[in-house]
Amino acid sequence: MRFMTMHKNDPETEKGNPPPMELVQQMGAFIGEFAQSGRLIDGAGLGGSSKRTRLVFRGGEVTTKRGPYAGAHELPAATLQLKVEKLEQALGWAERYGKILGDCELEVGQLNEPWDIGVMPKPENPPVQVLLIEKADQLSEGAGRTSQQKAALSRLRTEMTKAGVLVRAHRLEPSALGKRLNFVKGKLSVLDGPFAESKELIGGFAVLELSGWEEALEMSQRYATILGGTLEMDIRVASTSEE
């Protein structure tokens, strides 16, 4: 099965503080195990909300809000990783994406680069990599997008790919198939979906091929231990098809 595991933003990330190098090394070794076995599909960390933009589409109009801001409706339905020269280009693609969906909410957040976590110096004029997050709604949590929306989104993704903008895209199964994990000093409690909402900003994610839920929970326990043992995580089933 393919899973997307997401940990929530924390106060230090929100302040813009880089993680301790020991944590970077431990997480790198942990993720490296899955990469070496060919089971790591994708993964990245996100910066704090000061590096994010929220787009709300209502009645054909879009309202754009730059961070910093607190979490509101943060339950994801899909993610797209984009690589652009300027943030404004990513926002332009996001507006086109949102107009296909109609009334919806999106977020565009910059991904952490090696220089953001102290691994290497920042090069001159690097590209901007962002995660475009499509927020869940009644359609995505139920029957799914309409055939017209699916066709239009497919055409847009093809255009993004031809433009060299789209790096990866993932669509998530409804949250009824997911689990929310709360770790408090290493002790785990599990809440089965569906989830009405998530008000915590996503701090990072990994997409992995795993044998099933037992391995997913075991992996999450190790993941949480590296991050300090007290945090909230969501695990969602990731679709292996385009739509």
Secondary structure by P-SEA (a helix, b strand, c coil): cbbbbbbbbcccccccccccaaaaaaaaaaaaaaaaaccccccccccccccbbbbbbcccbbbbbccccccccccccbbbbbbcccaaaaaaaaaaaaaaaccbbbbbbbccccccccccccccccbbbbbbbbbbccccccccccaaaaaaaaaaaaaaaaaccccbbbbbcccccbbbbbbcccbbbbbbccccccccccccbbbbbcccaaaaaaaaaaaaaaacccbbbbbbbbbcccc
